[in-house]
Amino acid sequence: MAAAAARARVAHLLRQLQRAACQCPTHSHTYSQAPGLPASGKTTDYAFEMAVSNIRYGAGVTKEVGMDLQNMGAKNVCLMTDKNLSQLPPVQVVMDSLVKNGINFKVYDNVRVEPTDRSFMEAIEFAKKGAFDAYVAVGGGSTMDTCKAANLYASSPHSDFLDYVNAPIGKGKPVSVPLKPLIAVPTTSGTGSETTGVAIFDYEHLKVKTGIASRAIKPTLGLIDPLHTLHMPDRVVANSGFDVLWAVRNPDDLEARSNMHLASAFAGIGFGNAGVHLCHGMSYPISGLVKTYKAKDYNVDHPLVPHGLSVVLTSPAVFSFTAQMSPERHLETAEILGADTHTARIPDAGPILADTLRKFLFDLDVDDGLASIGYSKADIPALVKGTLPQERVTKLAPRPQSEEDLSALFEASMKLY
Ligand SMILES: NC(=O)c1ccc[n+]([C@@H]2O[C@H](COP(=O)([O-])OP(=O)(O)OC[C@H]3O[C@@H](n4cnc5c(N)ncnc54)[C@H](O)[C@@H]3O)[C@@H](O)[C@H]2O)c1
């Protein structure tokens, strides 16, 4: 009986997915148009593709990193991490494995939590000087993204930094140089960066986040080891998890944290192929324009709005806004998040999902909207201005949005509860 219900549910989700595939106008950078159909045709996603790093999942797999590098023929490895993690077991386990397998390596532990163009460039300089033949990134999204950028620009030493940065901020040039192997060892659960060809940073000059998006920078291998999640402080679990809408309460619950770690990789595979949209586009100025906010449990000396938090604070407003394009899917999402939708009316899908998200965020002690992290109405024009260049993601939203729409979404996100 339970199996039949599960099968019915999977079939239902697959039907939803199929319907979604034909409705989406510009699905992603891997958008596929049936041969012979006009480029403007919006009706035919005829295929989908899954571009993803190799991943190995399991408690303790980190110990194999030295063997993997040996198999790759690596002789001179760059190990990247941040200052905090350099003192913690995940980095120690990697170093032990490298030593055991006789791999020469140098440590770069100056990764900035929520990296900037300047911090990327410091890491790139280190990589260029080191002439490494392989990279290992041990950390969260900040470390993995920094390492991807270091590998890219060290492999393309004559490129300007903006050459590969997404247009319109950068030139968005395709990557045609071969990169060195990169093994990513994620220590947070949420970014999925170990599976994606994306590296995100704050472009300090404009005070917005942007990034580099190319399959060429995807890690060669992701070693997804749930043991690392046991060291994460409470708010890091929550804030990194919000990026993919998960969280767990009990730090010692290895099973829950293991599932979350794997879910993060799967989510990365999902959004690495399908893309993300408005919450992410709006999150970049929310992080970039940070004034004094300091996130609890983050061992850093600069103000920061963690990426997951910057994404999730606008989610109730955004999904209220997009619901009219596909109310059934919004209701389905509310149901997955625990809402009872049996008697729900289709036109109420947006408010129902928004309320469900608010309750979820409240239960997880999330700050009460943009106002609680230091923004006011006076900041809205700057937040909108910072969102407008984020076309790589905002254009993937199911509903197009004007500047007035964006203003209204920021205003509605000032207070959540
Ligand atoms: N490339 C992508 O596809 C992608 C996707 C989403 C987000 N991002 C980017 O990732 C960054 C955020 O990464 P994040 O949320 O993973 O966190 P993070 O890398 O910024 O780390 C946050 C803090 O947690 C600490 N930490 C990490 N793992 C720990 C552990 N196991 N134990 C103890 N402390 C630990 C770090 O030292 C740091 O102080 C943002 O810059 C965001 O834009 C990238």
The ligand as a Gaussian input file, in Angstrom:
#p B3LYP/6-31G(d) Opt

LIG

0 1
 N       29.144000      27.629000      -6.850000
 C       27.906000      27.398000      -6.565000
 O       27.219000      26.644000      -7.273000
 C       27.317000      28.052000      -5.353000
 C       26.001000      27.760000      -4.992000
 C       25.497000      28.393000      -3.864000
 C       26.277000      29.259000      -3.108000
 N       27.547000      29.538000      -3.495000
 C       28.414000      30.449000      -2.730000
 O       28.907000      29.746000      -1.587000
 C       29.223000      30.712000      -0.556000
 C       28.618000      30.267000       0.765000
 O       29.139000      29.008000       1.090000
 P       28.648000      28.180000       2.361000
 O       27.308000      28.599000       2.787000
 O       28.880000      26.763000       2.013000
 O       29.637000      28.617000       3.537000
 P       31.100000      29.237000       3.562000
 O       32.039000      28.496000       2.691000
 O       30.966000      30.694000       3.307000
 O       31.510000      28.989000       5.085000
 C       30.791000      29.623000       6.125000
 C       31.495000      29.473000       7.452000
 O       31.348000      28.147000       7.920000
 C       32.590000      27.606000       8.309000
 N       32.515000      26.171000       8.067000
 C       32.314000      25.542000       6.891000
 N       32.226000      24.214000       7.065000
 C       32.414000      23.990000       8.374000
 C       32.433000      22.829000       9.169000
 N       32.238000      21.603000       8.659000
 N       32.660000      22.979000      10.478000
 C       32.841000      24.186000      11.046000
 N       32.801000      25.327000      10.343000
 C       32.587000      25.242000       9.038000
 C       33.597000      28.316000       7.446000
 O       34.890000      28.292000       8.027000
 C       32.997000      29.713000       7.401000
 O       33.382000      30.452000       8.529000
 C       28.671000      32.041000      -1.016000
 O       29.698000      32.848000      -1.529000
 C       27.708000      31.651000      -2.124000
 O       27.505000      32.675000      -3.069000
 C       28.073000      28.925000      -4.590000

